[in-house]
């Protein structure tokens, strides 16, 4: 008896062969969540997706794709907190709660969490722990929220009990290194993720009072930027204070001062002012004036430009979503006006909450576990 020939509909067709450059281009535009699944397709795909050059190209692509940018925000950062991400998915806003980081236990309770900064898909957090209900401890972590890789920054013997907070996080492009910065007692300390070591890099004890107003600096142009009071020891009255920006270069690890805009004797800037990034430029938001000052050319005093805005001080310039409403169970993230700030409405407690911190984080395959320098 002769076997019947299979019909064409039953014949399995071989997958078309795609040129490697085309595969590379397609994969480089996909979100990390998909790429992590596609590592299982074949050994060649796994090798490609894990390749440092591919990771770099994918990061460049993610920076320009709106759906690959997440807002990371913490509600009530120094009380029992909630950690969330918000991202655009087509025409919708998707909010997810992150509950897999920084687990508490009976002997080590989390008292609060703060975002230090985010760079190239790596986000630095500072977490406040209470040990045995008595001792306070601050731990710093660098996390890739897309791959869920978490690196705890080791303690530094200089700080007894590690109670000095982190002051900045950013990328040194010349040495391909990510650095965590601490300021304590007029001294600057740097942790290199490439070398895995802490170092003291600057001591202002015999120069001037290096007193900054913000615990977490703004990372831009290869530097961590803080607001500081000029000559604080010479000030008698509050209204006499003048301010400037202290910029710490992550490349040469030196500090330089950048003047603020030449407003009416600098009186609109004070302790409540904030530094941020607006359309790729350093900006400063005074407390009550409803004005935003943008430095069009980094480090050039004459490039400061005033932009009128209704955004009050408690908004985070990095996290503005214009005309967007995000509804997530008992959390509502919203704009009060077209140019208004992000606010959080807690349905459970029936109150508006503005005590939160946020930043932008891009989708990235970059690992916080960097290859160590060879000795």
C-alpha positions in Angstrom: 0.0 0.0 0.0 1.5 3.3 -1.1 1.8 6.1 1.5 0.0 9.2 0.7 2.0 12.3 0.1 1.7 15.0 2.7 -0.1 18.0 1.5 1.7 21.3 1.3 -0.2 22.6 4.3 1.4 19.8 6.5 4.9 20.4 5.3 6.9 22.3 7.8 8.7 25.2 6.1 12.2 26.1 7.2 12.6 29.4 8.8 13.9 32.0 6.5 17.6 32.9 6.9 18.1 36.4 8.0 21.4 38.2 7.5 23.3 38.7 10.8 23.4 42.5 10.4 19.6 42.6 10.1 19.1 40.3 13.1 21.4 42.7 15.1 19.4 45.7 14.0 16.1 44.2 14.9 17.1 42.9 18.3 18.8 46.2 19.2 15.5 48.0 19.1 13.6 45.5 21.3 12.9 46.0 25.1 15.1 44.2 27.6 12.2 42.0 28.7 12.0 40.5 25.2 15.7 40.2 24.8 16.0 38.2 28.1 13.5 35.7 26.7 15.2 35.6 23.3 18.4 34.5 24.9 16.8 31.0 24.9 16.2 30.9 21.1 19.8 29.8 20.2 23.3 29.9 21.4 24.2 32.5 18.7 21.4 34.8 19.9 22.4 34.4 23.5 26.0 35.2 22.6 24.9 38.2 20.6 22.6 39.7 23.3 25.3 39.2 25.9 28.0 40.9 23.7 29.3 44.2 25.2 29.1 45.9 21.8 25.5 44.9 21.4 24.7 46.1 24.9 26.2 49.5 24.0 24.3 49.8 20.8 21.0 48.7 22.5 21.6 51.4 25.2 22.0 54.1 22.5 18.7 52.9 20.8 16.8 52.8 24.1 17.8 56.4 24.9 15.9 57.6 21.9 12.8 55.3 22.1 10.0 56.7 24.3 8.7 53.3 25.3 12.1 52.3 26.6 12.2 55.1 29.2 10.8 54.5 32.6 10.0 56.9 35.4 11.2 55.4 38.7 9.6 57.0 41.7 9.3 56.4 45.5 6.3 57.5 47.5 7.0 58.7 51.0 10.8 58.0 50.7 11.6 58.4 54.4 8.5 56.6 55.7 7.1 53.2 54.8 7.6 53.6 51.1 6.4 52.3 47.8 8.7 51.9 44.8 7.2 52.1 41.3 8.0 52.4 37.7 5.9 54.1 35.1 6.4 53.7 31.3 4.6 54.5 28.1 3.1 51.4 26.2 1.7 52.7 22.9 -1.0 55.1 24.0 -1.2 53.9 27.6 0.8 54.5 30.7 1.8 51.3 32.6 2.7 51.5 36.3 4.3 48.6 38.1 5.1 48.2 41.8 8.6 47.0 42.5 8.4 44.7 45.5 11.4 42.4 44.9 14.1 44.8 46.2 15.4 45.5 49.7 13.5 42.9 51.6 13.0 43.6 55.3 13.3 41.0 58.1 12.5 41.2 61.8 16.2 42.0 62.7 16.7 44.5 59.9 13.8 46.8 59.1 13.7 49.3 56.2 13.0 52.8 57.4 13.1 54.5 54.1 14.5 54.6 50.5 15.9 57.4 48.4 16.9 57.6 44.7 20.4 59.0 44.3 20.4 59.0 40.6 20.1 57.0 37.4 22.5 56.6 34.5 22.4 54.4 31.4 19.9 52.0 32.9 21.6 51.7 36.3 19.8 53.3 39.3 21.5 54.1 42.6 19.4 53.8 45.7 20.2 54.6 49.3 18.2 52.5 51.9 17.9 53.3 55.5 17.8 50.2 57.8 17.1 49.9 61.5 19.1 47.0 63.0 17.7 45.3 66.0 15.3 48.3 66.5 18.3 50.4 67.7 21.1 51.0 65.3 20.7 53.0 62.1 22.6 52.0 58.9 22.6 53.3 55.4 23.3 51.0 52.5 23.8 52.0 48.9 22.8 49.8 45.9 23.1 50.0 42.2 20.3 48.2 40.4 19.3 47.4 36.8 15.6 47.4 37.2 15.2 45.8 33.7 17.4 42.7 34.4 16.8 42.8 38.2 20.5 42.7 38.9 21.4 44.3 42.2 24.9 45.3 43.5 25.4 46.4 47.1 28.1 49.0 47.5 30.5 47.9 50.2 30.9 49.8 53.4 33.8 52.2 53.8 35.9 51.9 56.9 36.2 55.7 57.1 32.5 56.0 58.0 31.9 54.3 61.4 28.7 52.3 61.1 28.3 53.6 57.5 25.9 56.4 58.6 27.1 58.9 56.0 24.8 59.1 53.0 25.6 58.9 49.3 25.8 62.2 47.5 25.9 61.3 43.8 26.1 58.6 41.1 27.2 58.9 37.5 29.3 57.7 34.6 33.0 58.4 33.8 33.1 58.1 30.0 36.8 58.3 29.7 37.5 55.2 31.9 34.1 53.5 31.2 33.4 53.4 34.9 30.4 54.1 37.1 31.1 56.0 40.4 29.3 56.5 43.7 30.2 59.7 45.5 30.0 60.6 49.2 30.7 64.0 50.8 31.6 64.2 54.5 33.3 66.8 56.6 34.6 68.8 53.6 35.9 65.7 51.9 34.9 63.8 48.8 35.1 60.0 48.6 34.5 58.0 45.4 33.6 54.3 44.9 34.7 53.0 41.5 32.5 50.1 40.3 35.3 49.2 37.9 38.0 48.8 40.6 35.6 47.9 43.5 37.3 50.3 45.9 36.6 53.5 47.8 39.1 56.4 47.6 39.4 59.9 49.1 39.9 62.2 46.2 39.4 65.7 47.5 39.9 67.5 50.8 38.6 71.1 51.2 39.4 71.4 54.9 42.2 74.0 54.3 40.4 75.7 51.4 36.8 76.6 52.1 33.6 75.2 53.5 32.3 72.8 50.9 28.7 72.7 52.2 26.1 71.4 49.7 22.3 71.8 49.9 21.3 68.5 48.4 22.1 65.0 49.5 21.9 63.7 45.9 23.6 65.6 43.1 22.4 66.0 39.5 24.4 64.0 37.0 25.1 65.7 33.7 27.9 66.2 31.3 30.2 63.8 33.1 29.8 65.6 36.4 27.8 65.5 39.6 26.3 68.9 40.3 25.2 70.3 43.7 23.9 73.6 44.9 26.1 75.2 47.6 26.2 78.3 49.7 29.1 80.6 48.9 31.3 81.5 51.9 28.8 80.2 54.5 31.1 81.1 57.4 30.9 84.8 56.5 27.1 84.9 56.5 25.3 86.6 59.4 21.8 87.0 58.1 19.8 84.5 55.9 19.1 87.2 53.2 22.9 87.6 52.7 23.3 84.1 51.3 24.6 83.7 47.8 24.6 80.4 45.9 26.5 78.6 43.2 26.8 75.2 41.6 29.6 72.9 42.7 30.4 70.5 39.8 32.5 67.4 40.5 34.0 65.9 37.4 33.8 62.1 37.4 36.7 62.0 34.9 39.5 64.0 36.6 37.7 64.0 40.0 38.1 67.8 40.5 35.6 70.4 41.6 34.8 73.6 39.9 32.2 76.3 40.6 29.5 77.4 38.2 27.7 80.7 38.7 24.0 80.8 39.0 21.9 83.2 36.8 22.5 86.9 37.5 19.0 87.6 38.8 18.1 90.3 41.3 21.1 89.8 43.6 20.5 86.1 43.5 17.7 86.4 46.0 15.3 84.0 44.3 17.5 81.1 45.0 17.6 79.5 48.5 17.7 76.2 50.4 14.5 74.9 48.7 15.8 75.4 45.1 16.4 72.3 43.1 18.8 71.3 40.3 17.6 69.1 37.5 17.9 68.3 33.8 15.5 69.9 31.4 15.7 68.8 27.7 19.3 67.7 28.2 20.4 70.9 29.9 21.2 71.7 33.6 18.4 73.7 35.2 17.5 75.2 38.5 14.0 75.6 39.9 13.5 78.3 42.5 11.0 77.8 45.2 8.1 80.2 44.7 8.8 82.4 41.6 7.3 80.0 39.1 10.4 80.3 36.9 12.8 77.8 35.5 16.4 78.7 34.6 18.1 76.5 32.0 21.8 76.5 31.2 21.8 76.0 27.4 25.6 75.5 27.3 27.0 73.6 30.2 29.4 75.7 32.3 28.8 78.9 30.5 27.2 81.6 32.7 25.9 83.7 29.8 23.9 80.8 28.5 21.4 80.8 31.5 17.9 81.3 30.0 14.7 81.9 31.9 11.6 79.8 31.1 8.2 80.7 32.8 6.5 77.7 34.4 3.8 77.0 36.9 5.7 74.0 38.3 6.2 74.4 42.1 9.2 73.2 44.0 7.9 69.8 45.1 7.8 68.5 41.6 10.7 66.5 40.1 11.8 68.1 36.8 13.0 64.7 35.6 9.6 63.1 36.0 7.2 65.5 34.4 4.4 63.9 32.3 2.4 66.5 30.6 -1.4 65.8 30.3 -1.0 62.3 31.4 -3.0 60.4 34.1 -1.7 57.2 35.6 -4.2 55.1 37.5 -2.8 52.1 39.4 -5.0 50.4 42.0 -4.8 52.7 45.0 -2.2 55.0 43.5 -3.0 57.9 41.1 -0.2 59.9 39.5 -1.4 63.0 37.8 -0.8 66.5 36.5 -2.9 69.2 38.2 -2.4 71.5 35.2 -1.0 71.3 31.7 2.4 72.5 33.1 1.7 71.1 36.6 3.7 68.7 38.7 3.3 65.0 39.2 1.2 64.4 42.3 0.3 61.2 44.1 -3.2 60.6 45.4 -3.5 57.8 47.9 -7.1 56.5 47.9 -6.6 54.4 50.9 -5.7 57.4 53.1 -7.7 59.8 51.0 -4.9 62.3 50.7 -2.6 63.9 48.2 1.0 63.1 48.7 3.8 65.3 47.3 6.6 63.8 49.4 8.1 61.6 46.7 11.3 61.3 44.6 11.5 60.3 41.0 14.0 60.0 38.1 14.1 58.7 34.5 15.7 55.3 33.8 16.2 53.9 30.4 15.8 50.2 29.4 19.3 48.7 29.4 21.1 45.3 29.5 24.1 46.9 31.3 25.1 44.9 34.4 26.1 46.6 37.7 28.7 43.8 38.1 31.5 45.4 36.0 34.6 43.6 34.8 37.3 44.5 37.3 40.5 46.3 36.4 43.5 44.1 35.9 46.3 44.7 38.5 
